[in-house]
């Protein structure tokens, strides 16, 4: 890795999350913070995770340095989201190398911890936003529980979410 590669990685990590969410933009979470916590959650819930899954989790949002599309835009315009995802992937691959191929189950783990970290951040930093139905968070929490069940960690994920809402953290 060259000095330029390290600079690019730091720039990618400094990208702010939730930049279009008025309730959360000011909280200042960066991609580096998010990705690091995703790895921590992954290893807490799945200590035997493969090296490929850990690497993919650690670098999954690096490509957002080119600009990220807000979730509602991605859902409303899937073709645009797919094209933008290819741009992000190319930039991520340029900065830190291509991510390893993941099995379907590994991809489900990455998706779970990505969304779990987002929910945990929202619950702890913007609890009113986490309860706002039109913000989509309550629906996401229900989907998280269902997806965690498929991976055999429903009780653990539900306990984490419950503890976050009750302030036991």
N, C-alpha and C positions, 0 to 999 in steps of 0.2 A: 504494500500500500504506500502510495506516495503522499507527500504533504498536501498536494492538490486534492487527492482522494479524501484525506482526513478533513480538509476544509469543506468539501462538498457534503460529507457525511454530517458535519456539525451544522451546516446551513440547513440541511434536510431535517435534522432533529429540532431545529429552532422554529419550524413551521408551527403556527398557532392553530389549535383545534377550535371548533365551534365559532369560527369567525363570522358566520351569518346568523348565529343564534343570539338574539339580543339579551336573553337571560343568562347566557354563559360566556359570551365573547370576552368579557372583562376578567374572567377567571384566569386566563393566561396559560392554560395547559398546553404544553408543546408535544410534538410527536415523539420526541425522545422520552419524555416522561411517560406518555401513553404506552409506547412499545416496551419500555422497561418493565412497567407494571404488568403488561400482558404476559411477558416471560415469567414474571414472578407468580402470577395467577396460574399459568400453565403448569409450572413445576409444583405448585401447591396441590393442584387438583389431579395432575397426571405426572407423578415423579419419574415415571419410566418413559417419558416422551422421547422420541427419537431425536438425534442431533439435527436431522433435516427439519423437523417441526420446530425445534427451538430456534434454529437459524431463520426460518421463515417468519416466525413470530417476532423475532428481534428486529427484522428489517421490513416488515410488511407495509409500512406507510412511508418509507423513504422517498418513493417517487412522487409524493404529494408536494415536493419542493417546486414542482411546475405549476402548482395551484390545485386545490381540491374542489370538487363540486359538493355542495351541501346535499345531505341525504334526501330531502324532499325533491330536489332537482333530479337526482339520480333515479328516484322512484317514478317521477312523472315523465322522464325522457330516457328510457332504457337504452335506446340506440346511441344517444349522445354519451351516456354514462359508459357504455362499452367502448366507444372510440376513445374517450378520455382515459379509461383504465389502461388501454394499450399505450398511450403516451406516458402515463405514470410508470408503467412496468418497464418501458424502455429506459426511462431516466433512472429508475431504481437499479436496473441491471447495469447501467453505465457507472453508477456510483459504487455499488457494493457487490456487483456480480449477480448473475442470475440466481434466483431463489431455487432451491431444490424442488423436485417434483414431490407432491404430497399425495398420499392415498386419500380416498374419499373420507375416511374416518379422521385422518390428520387434518384435512381441510375443515371438517366440522369442529375439531378442537380449536383451530385458529379462529374460526368465526365465533365460537362460544366465548373464548377469553377476550377477543376484541370487543364484543358487545358487553360482556360482564364488566370489563374495565371501564367502559364508557358509562354504564349504569352506576357503578360504584362512585365514579367521579361526580356524576350528576347528583346522586343521593347525598353525598357528603358535602358538596360545595354549593349546590343549588336545589335544596330539597323541595321547594315549592314547584320548581320546574319538573322534578321527577314525578310529581303528582298530577301535573297538568295533562289532562286527557288529550287535548289537541296537539300537545307536543310529541305524542307517540311513545313516551316512556312507559306508561302502564302496559301498553300492548307488548312492548319489547320485553318487559320483565316476565310476562306470561310466556312469550316465545322462548326466553332464556330457560325457564323452568322446564319446558317441554324438551328443548334441545339437550339440556343437561341430563334429563332422564334417559335419552337415547344413548348418552355416553356413560351412564352409570354413576353420575355425580349429582343427581337432583337434590338429594338431602343436603349435601355440602353447599351447593350453590344457593339453595333456598335459605339455609342458615346464615350464609354470608349476607344475603340481601336483607333478611329479617334483622340481623344485628346492625346493619348499617342504618336501617330505618328507625330502630329503637335507640340509636346512639351508643350501642355497645361496641365501640371501636376506638 
